[in-house]
Amino acid sequence: MKKQKLILIGNGMAGINCIEEILKNDPNRFEITVFGSEPHYNYNRIMLSTVLQGDTNVEDITLHDKTWYEENKIDLFTGETVLKVDTEEKVILTDQNKTMSYDKLIIATGSVPFVLPIPGADKEGVVSFRTIEDCQKIVNLSNHYKKAVVIGGGLLGLEAARGLLNLGMEVDVVHLAEHVMERQLDKTAATLLQSELENQGMNFLLEKVTDEIIGETRVEGLRFKDGSEIQADAVIMAVGVRPNVQMAKESGIETNRAIVVNDYLQTSVPDVYAVGECVEHRSMVYGLVKPLYEQGRILAKHICDKTEAGYQGSTLSTQLKISGVDVFSVGQFHADEGSQTIMQFDELAGIYKKMVLKDDKVIGSVMFGDTKAGNKLLDMVSKQKVMTDEEKMIVLQTSNEESPVASMEQTDLVCLCNGVTKGAIVQACQTEGVTTIDEVKKCTKASTACGGCKPLVNDLLLYMQSDDFDEVIEKETLCSCTTLTDEEIVTEMQLKNLSNIDDVMKQLDWASDDGCSVCRPALQYYLGMIYPEYETKQEALFLNEKMNATLQKDGTYSITPQMYGGVTNAEELRRIAYVVEKYQIPNVAITSEQRVHLTGIKHDQLHSIWEELDLPLSSTYGNTVQNIKTCIGETVCKCEKQSALDLAISLEKQTDYLTTPYRVKMGVSACMHNGAGSTTKDIGVIKFDRGFEVYVGGSSGRNARTGQLLCVAETEEEVYEIILGFIQYYRETAKYAERSWEWIDRVNLLHIREVLFDQDLRSQLLENLEHDASQHKKILLSNR
């Protein structure tokens, strides 16, 4: 297959991270070319402040050197700017008169620094803080001048100011608002931060509006709106950035504040995508690494034709990168109606913690002085977890006796930007022999982005070397026949186009030629999901919808005539009674799902019984959507049952014979009496006056579980779509033999809601389920 031409415009962090994800998903799909305006290889722009502060150098923040581009056969053009895209002809034009055609195009042009439109902004000595060249200019200024002014008291401005102090300059920070970092901190935390930075040597001028930069040809000072002035030899503009969208706009691509994209990062033009700071998604523009990397992962899967839920937006958090200063914030940290605040303030120790909760869930937090719980809080805000009293105490404790990483769960995030958990780092250390921060970076990518997690990574490495550490991470392989996880196996199946079990075992180095009782059914399921036409012989004797039976332990067979919704008629009952009497079937029972179950059938009787019954037979064997239990047989309750019954019948007909990771039991109750036991089913529906309540993740087994409320649907059509979408998403993303409640716990109910409530995503899931169902029906017809 001929490779498609992929061009990336922008050699920054978001764009190259997206290319990494594409290479991970399908390394042979594209012939890749990258254009970058700066004369450098890909570097970590976020760490420029640490270069200015003297903690690192330019080489340390280079993420991908020449070797990486060569190894991945990527053509890189540095110092060359793309001026326009001809979206009709699918050709780009650069400032060096180069033209190049593309099949797919990704725009990752990032942002440009905002320069205040005031007199004197173009004078010598006025510098923005955005690139390596800006860093070098500031260092050169510090060699000749002593008095610097930073305009902007936000995150970038304070980091730049700390760097100027390290370079030996006197620094004034000018800020428009009444306190610094007003978007990330409340007044208490901001006051503590300002006090700490003043102790380090910074001077602050708050609520000051710069009117003019004064001087002849170069900077001599600033004049403010109130008439006051200050002296300055250099001015650093750190008042924010603007999405770099001029080229996109001139090329006819839809823009607003930034380039407008959908959940798959597609622009208004076919085959043109955008990612990073130049993107506007659902009216939001992001400037932090974590959301930009999340966008890149979604884009990569979509462009490689992999099933993906789409980008749903990101939870933002902030961590200041100044040595000796610990500041963290996430989410909505100002209380409003209906929320409660937990606060701890030790002014002597310089420790301040504030959590805002709504319905016992953390919706925001700000911390100063002790930010050890920052990652845990971000995880709780992102996943909308209920916060227990014990977790509140862990967050509020300030004891230094125990390492903060000791109380972290294996699933807690250490590196927020790259989504690296504590367990992933521990596993890398235990299986790959990783012992240093640099090795952790290479193996897991933790601490390669903003660098804010570097202290936590170091704490984790020290903790692992201590006598207190006793955690062991064992890779959850599919079974003992392989060293691969379920996810790795499915990925390899797709990358290598493996379409049968023997090929999978041979190509993926199975320890046993025949596999085992664990891996064989799992591989059959995954092959069936990748290739819907894939069918296998089951232990049940299955030929088609009218010819199947389940083998029992005593060597006889059982059959269950299909009665959608538990409804039958006189003609069907006569046929059943006739074959029971004629063939002396010993056991006839009514199942809990209201079906007639015939057992004790001899093998040589099957064909005659199938022929004389001439009824669809329910497939109750194996991992499928089971017959739906209804409350049609309830005699105590007098509620209207027909709409609930119609829903059950429609769902059963659409999911007949569909394979699932594990058996899926369903119940549809016609009223709040819950006659079908809907709250203890994998999927349950309860009808009430205004619509239908949908519950998921219940279990009526030995350890019963009550299902969680997924949603309230107003119409029968809506609940029908929600349930089918849920089943298909479970089929596509769950591991084999993973029960619905285990899957929900792993992927998070909030995420599932976001997928199902998105009409485009839900429609795609319904299309996929319809395709799989029609494929099964074709196979059934062909076997008649």
N, C-alpha and C positions, 0 to 999 in steps of 0.2 A: 504494500500500500504506500503510495507516494505521500511524503510528509507535507503538511500544510505550512504555509509561511506565517509565522507569528512575529509581529513587531511590537516591542515595548518602548513607549516614549517616556523616558524618565529612568534614571539609574539609581534612584533612591531606595530607601528601606522598604516601603510598601510594595513598589513594583518588583524588586528583585525577590522579596519574600514570596510574592505570588508566583514568580517563575520557579522558585524552589518547590512550591507546592505542585505546580504543573508537572515538573520533572518527577516528583514523587508519585503522582497519579498515573502518568503515562509518558515515560521518558522518551519514547520514540514517535510521538505524535506530531511534533512541530520542529520546523527549522527556525531557530530563534535568533532575532536581531534586536539589539538594545541601543538606543540613542540616549546619551546623557549630556546635558549642557555644561556640566562642570568637568574640568580636566582630571578627574580622579576615578579610581575604581569605587565600587560601592562601599560607603562608610557609614558609621553610626552617628547621624546628625545630633541625636539627643545627648550624646556624650561630649559634645563640643565644650560644654560648660566645664567638664572635668579637665579637658585639655587646657582651657584658659586658667583654671585653678591650679594647674601644675601637677595634678594627680596622674595624668596619662599623657601620651603623645599621639601624634597623628597615626603612626603605624599601629598603635594599640587599638584604635577605633575602626580600623579597616576591617570590614566584614567579609568581603570576597576579593581576593587578589587576582592577578592575571591567570594564575594556574587554574582557578575555579572556572573561569569563563572558558578556558581552553579545554579542560576536562569534559565540560558539558556541551562543547561544540557550539558555543554562543558567540556570535559576531558582535563585538562591542565597539561603538563609535563614541569616544569621549570628546568633550569640547565641541560638540556639534548639536545645534538646536533644530528641532523640527518646527518649521514655520506654518505649515498648512497640511491638512489632510483632504484629498479629493475623495470624498466618500462614495461618489458615483463610480469612479474608475478604480477605487480601492488602491490609491497610491499616495505616498507621503512625499513632501518636498522639504529639504533642509536648507540652512543658511549657507551651506557650501555647495549649493546647486545639485545636490544628490537627490535622485528620485528612486523610490523603491516600492514595489507592489506588495500587498499583503492579502492573506485570507482572513486572518483575525488580527485585531489591533487592540492593544491595551494602553490607555492613557494614564500615566502616573506622574503628572507634572508637579504635584505637591503644592506648596504655597510660596508666596513671595512676601518679604517683610513689609509691613505697613510703615510708611514714612509720613510723619505729621505734615500736613500742607501749610506750613508756617514760613514766614520770611527767614532766610538764613539756613534752611534745611540742606542746602547744597554746598555749604561752606566746607572748607578743608577741616578735617578733624571730626566731622559727623559720620558715624559708622553704624550700620545695622549689625545684628548678630545672628547670622544664619548659616554661613558657610566656613569652610577651612580658611579661605582667603580673608574673611572678616576677622577670624581669630588672629591670623598673622598681622593684619593691620593694627589690631588692638595691642598686640604684644609690641609692635614697633612704636606705637604711640607712647607706651609705658616707658620706653627707653629714653624718651626725650621730654616727656611732660609728666606733671605730678597730680594735677587736679582734674578729676573726671566726674561727669554727671551722667547718671543712667535715668532716662525718661521711661518710666514704667515700673510699677511695684508688683508686677505679677510674677509668675513662676520663673520665666526666662530672665526677667530683669534682675531678680534677686540673685540668681545663679551667676549672671554676668557680673554683678556688683561684687560678689564674693571673689570671683576671678581677678577683678581689678585690684582688690585689696591684696591678694596674693602676689600681684605684680608690683606692689609697692606704691600704689596710687592712693590719694585721698578720694573718697567716694561719697557723693550725695545722690540719694535716690529720690526722684521727683515722681509723685503719684497723684492722680486725679481724685481718687476716692478717699474716704475718711480712714480707711485702714488698708494695709497691704493684702494682696491675694484675696480680695473680697469675693471672688467667685469660688474659691476653694476652702476658705476658712471663715468661721464666725469671728466676732469681734474679740472674744476672750483669747482664742488661739492666736489670732493675728497680733494682739498686744504682746503676748508672750514671745512670739517670733521676733517682733520688732525689737523688743528689749534685748534678746539674745544677740541679734545682729548688730545692735548699737554697741554692745559690749565687745564685739569683734572689730568695731571701728567704723561701721557705716553710719551715715547721717541721713535722716529722713525729712523730707519736706512734703507733707500730706495736704490734700485738698488744694493743690496748686495746678493752675492751668497755664501751660507754656504759651506765651504770645509771640515770642521772637527769639531766634538765636542771634546774638549780637557779635560784632567783630568786623574787621575789614574783609580780608580774603579767607581768613581762618577763624575758628571759634575763639571767642574771648569770654563768653558768658551767656546767661539766659535771662530774659525779661519775662515776667509773669503778668497775667491779666490784672492782678491787683496793684501793679506798678513796681513791685519789688524786683530785685535783681540778685543773681549770684555769679561768681566767677567760675569759669571752666576752660580747661585747655583741650578737652575732648568730650564729645557727647555721644553716648551709646543709645541708639533708638531701640527700645524693647517694648513697643506699644502694641504688639500683636502681628499677625500675619493675615494675608488674604489668599484664598484659593487661586492658583495660577490657571486661569481658564480662558485667557485671551485667544490662544491658538484654537481651542475647541469651539469657541464662539464664532470665530472667523471661518471655521470649517462647516458651519451650519449645524453643529451638535447642540441640542437643547441645554441651556444653562439657566440657573437662577442665581443664588449666591455662589453656587459651584456647579459642576457638571451633574445634571439630574440622572440618577440611575434607579433601576428597580431592585428587587430583592436578590437578583442574580448578577448585579453590578453591570447590567446591560444599559447602554445609553439609548438615546432616541434613534440612533442609526444602526441598522443591522450589522453584526459582526464587529462592532466597536464597543469595547468595555472601558470602564474607568475604575480606579481603585486609589484609596489614600486620601490625603488632605484636599485634593481637588474635587472630591465627590460630595454630592448632597443626596442623602438617602432619607426618605420620609421627613423632609424638611430639616434634617440634622446634618451638620458638618463636623467631622471629628478631627482632632489634631493630636491625639495620643496614640501610642504604638499598638496597644491591645486591640482596639477596634479596627485599626488598619490591617493588622495581621488576620483578624477574623474575616474581614472582607476578602482578603487574598485567598484564604482557604475555600471560601464559598465560590469565588470566581473560578478558581482552579478546577474544582470538581465539576462545575457546570460546563466549562469550556472543554473538558475531557469527557463530557457526556456521562458523568457519574450522577446517580440520584442524590439530590441534596435538598434540604428543607428550605434553603434560602436564608439570606441575612436578615435578622430580626432587630438589629440595633444593638447597642452595647451599654453596659453599666460602666460609668466613668469613675476613675479614682486618680488621686494625685499624691505624689511623694516628692518632696523637695530633695535635690541632690546637692547638699552643702555639708561638708564634713563637720561632724559634731552637732548637727541640728536634725532632730527627728520630727517630721511633720507628715501627717497622713489625713486624707479625707476621701469620702466616697458617698455618692448618692445625695439624697435630700436631707441635709443636716440642720435645716431650720424647721422647727416644729410648727404644725398647722392644726386646724380643727380635726379632732379625731385621733391625733397622734400623742404619744407620751415620750418624755425625755428622761434618760438615766444619765447622770452627770457625776464626775469625780474631779475635784480640783485641789491639788496640793501645791499652793503657790510657793512654798519654801523649796520644795523639790523640783519645781518647774514641770509638773506633770498635770496634764489636763486631758480628760476623756469625756466624750459626749456621744451618746447613742440615741437615735430617734426611732421609735418603734410604732407600728400600727398593726393592730390585731396580733400582737406578740411577734411580729416579724420586723426585722431590722430594715429600715428604708434608707438610713443614712448615718454617717458617723464622721466625727472629726477628732483627731488626737494630736497632742503635742508632748514631746519628752519621752513617751513610752509608746511606741507604735508596733510592738511585737504582734499584736492581735490584728493588724491591718489586713493581712491576707485572708484570715479567717472571716473577718467581717465582710470583705469584698465577696467572698464565696457565698455568704449567707444572704447578702443583698441581691446578688445575681440570681440565686436559686430560690429566693423568697422562702427561706427556711424559717420555721417557728423557732424562736430562741428560748432555750430552757434556762431555768434558774442557775444550773451548774455552769452553763456557757456564759451567762452574765458575770458570774464570779471569776471565771477564767480570764475574761476580757478586762475586768476591773482590777485584778490582782497586779501588784507592782513588785512582788518579790523577785529577787534576782537569783534565788537559790537554784531554781530549775531552768534549764535551757528552754526557751520558748518553743523550739522545734520538738521537744519531747512530748508536749501535749497536743501536737498537731496530728490529725488523722492522716492516713496514707493518701487519701483522696484530696486533701487540702492543697491549694495552689501555693507554690513557692514563687515561681516566676509568673506574674500575671500576664505579661505581654505575650509570652509564647505558650501559655497554658500548661506549664510543667509542674507536676505535682511532687509532693514529698516522696511518694512511693516510686515515681519514675527515677528520681535521683538516687534513692537508696538502691533500687534495682540496678542502675548503671554502676554503682560502686561495688555491688556484690557480684555482678555477673561479668562486668567489663574491667574490673580492677581500677576504676577511676578513684583518684585520691586528692586531686587539686582542683581549684576553681576553674583554671583554664581547661582541664580535662572534662569537667562538668559542662562547660560551655560547648565544647566540641561534640560531646556525646548526646546532650539533651537540649542544647540551645538556651538553657537557663542563664540569665544574666547577660545575654548578648544584645539586648535591646536598650532599655532605659538605664539598666545597671542598678536600679533601686533595690533589687533582691540580692545583690552581692553579699551584704552582711549576713542575710539569712542563710544563703548557701554556705557561707563560711561557718556559721553556727552549726549547721547540719553536719558538715564534714567533721567538725570538732566533736560534736555529740556522738557521731558514729565511732569515733576513736576512743570514746570514754568507756568506763566499766558499766555505766548505766544503760548503755545501748544494748538491746536484746531483740530487736525487730529483724525478721527475716522476710524477704519478699521472694516469693516463688512465682515464676512466670506461669500464668494460667493457660497452659496449652490445651488444645482440644482434647487430647488423650495421651496415653503413654506411647502411642505409635509415632508421634511427631513432636518436634520442638517448636512448632508454630502455634500461635493463637488463632481463634476463629477469624478475627479481622485480617490477620496476615494471610491466612489460607484463601479467603474470599478475594483479597487483593491480587494474589498470585494467580488464582483461577482466571481472573479477568485480564490481567496483563499478559498471560501466556496462552489465553484462549483455550483453556483446558475444559473439555466438554464431557468427559466420562470419568468414573471413579478410578479405573486402572491408570489413566494418564495422570490424574492428580497424584496418586500414590507414587508413581514412578518419577515424575518430574519434581516432586517436592520431597523426595528422599524419605519415604515412609519406612519405619523400622520393620513393619510387617507387611508382606506382600498382599495379605488378605484383609488387613485392617482388623477392627474389632467391633463389638456390639455398640460401642460409643461413636466411633468415627464414621462407620459406614452409613448409618441413617442421617448423620449430620451432613456428610458430603452429598448424599442424595437430596437433602433439603436445599442446600446452597446451590447445587447444580440446577434444581428445579426453579429457584428464584432467578438465577442468571439466565437460564434458558427455559422459558415456560413450557416449551414443547417436550422437555425432558420428562420421561415417565419411567418408573421402575416397578418390578414385580414386588408385591408386598406379601407379608405372611397371610393377610386376609386374601381369600380367593376372589379377586376383583377382575372382571372383564369389562363391564360397562354399567350404566346406572340401573339396569334391570337384572344384572347378573353379578352379584357380589355376595360374599358371605365371610364370616369370621370364624377361624379355626379355634376350637376350644381345647382345653387340656386333655379331655378324654377322647379326642380324635373326631368328635362330631362337630357340626357347624351350627351357627346361629344366623338368622336373618331378621331384619327389621323393615317392614314396609314403610316407605316414606309417607308421612302424614303431615304436611306443612302446617305448622302452628298447632299440631295435635288435633287437627280437624279431619274427619273421615265421613263416609256416607254408607248407605245400606249395601250398595253394590260391592264396594271394596271389602266390607265386613263379611259378605257372603263368600267372596273368593277366598278370604283368609280362613274362614270356618271350614270351607270345602277342603282345602289342602291339609288343614290340621287333622280333619277326620279321615281323609283318604289315606294319608301317609303316616297316620298315627304318631304325629309329632308329640312327644311326651310333655313338653313344658311350654306353656303359653302364659306370658305375663305382661302386665302394663308397666312400662318403665316410669321413672320419675319425671321423664320429659313427655309423658302422655303418649307413648307409642306402644304398639303391640309387638312384643319380642318373642320370636319363635326359636327355641333351642332344642338340641338333641337330634338334628337332622343328619342323616347319613350321607356320605359323599356321593354315593350312586343315585341318591334321590334329588340332588340339587338341580340338575338340568330340567327334570320333569316339573319340579315345584316352580322354578323360575318361569317356565313356559306357561303353566296353568295360572299362576298368579298374575303375570303380565302387568306388574306394578313397579314403579320406581322403588328402589331399595335404599334405605338410608345407610350412609357410610359412617358407622360409629367407631371404626377401627382407626387407630393411629392419631397423629397430630393434625386435626382438622377443626373447623368450626362445628361444634356439636349441635344436635337438635335443640332448638330454643324452647325453654320451658315457659308456658304461659299460665294465666289464671282462669282459662276458659272453663275449667272443671269446678271452680269455686261455686258453692251453692249458698254459702252464708252471706257473701257480699252481693248486693243487688246493683252495683255500678254498671255503667255502659261499658262493654268490653270489646266492641267490634273494632274500634280504631286501633287499640293495642294489638288485637289479633291480626289485623291487616298489616301492621308494621312488622310483626314477627314473621308472617308468611313471606312478605317481600324480602326481608333480610335473609331468611333461610334459602329462598330460591336463588338469590344473588351469590351466596357463599357456599352453595352445594359443592362438595368435594375439593374445596380449596385447602391446600396444605398450609399449616401454620407452624411456628417454632415449637409450640406446645399446644395441647388441647385447649380450645377456647370454649368455655361454657357461658351461655347467655340466658337471661331471663327478662321477660317483658310483663310487667304488672300493670293492670288497668286502673289501679287507684292506690292511695296511700296505705291500704291494708297490706300491700306488698305480697300478694298471694303467690308470686313466682320466685320469691326469695331473691329479688334482684340485687340487693345490696351485698350479697355474698357470692356473686358471680364475677367472672372475668370482665364481662360487660353486662350491665343491668339497666333497665329502663323502668321508671315509675311515672305513670301518667297522673297529672293533677289538673286543676281547673284551667290554668293558664298555659299548659303545654306539657313538656316531658322533662323529668330529671334524668340525667345520664350518669351512672356510676361506673367506675373502672377499677380493676386491680383487686377485686374481692376474691375470696376463696372459701369454699365450704368444706375443706378437708379437715384433717385431724386438728390442725392448728388454724381455726377459722380466722379470716381477716375480713374486716368491713371495707367495702370499696370506697374510693374517694370520689367526691362529686367532680365530674369533669366539666359539665356545663348544664344549663337549662335551655332547652330548645323550644321555640314557640310552636313550630309546625311539625307534622309528621315527616314532611320532605326534608326538613333541616336535620331532624334527629337521625333519619335514614342516612344522610350524607355524612354526618359526624361519625356515626358508628362504622360505616364502611371505610371512611378515611382512617379511623383509628386502627381498624383491623389491618389495612394495607400498610400503614406506617410501622405497625408491629411486625408484619411479615418482612418488611424491607430492612429493618434496622435491629431487630432482636437477634441474639445468638440462638443457635439451635438448642432446644430443650430449656430455654429461659422462659419462665412463666411470666404472665403479663405483669404481675405485681413486682417481680424482680426487675423486669425491663423498665417499668415506670420509676422505680427507685433509682435505677442507674441513669436514665436519661433526663429525669425530672418532669413532673407533671406540668409545670409551668411551660416548659419547652414544647411539650406535646400540644398544649392548648394553643400556643402561638402558631404552631404549624397548622392545626386543624381550623383555626379561626381565620387564617389567611385564605381568601377565596381561591386565589390562583394555585396555591399549594394543594388545597383540598381537591380542586378540580383535577390536578395532575395525579394525585393519589387514586382518585376514582377512575380515571382513565387507565391507570396501571392495573387496578383490580379488575376492571372490565376486560382488559386485554388478557390477563391471566385466566379469568373465568371462561372466556370464549375459547381460549386455547385448550382448556380442559374439556370443554363440551365437544370440540372437534375430535379429540381423542376418544371420548365416549362413543360418539357416533361412528367413528371409524372401526371400533371394536364390536359393533353390533352384528 
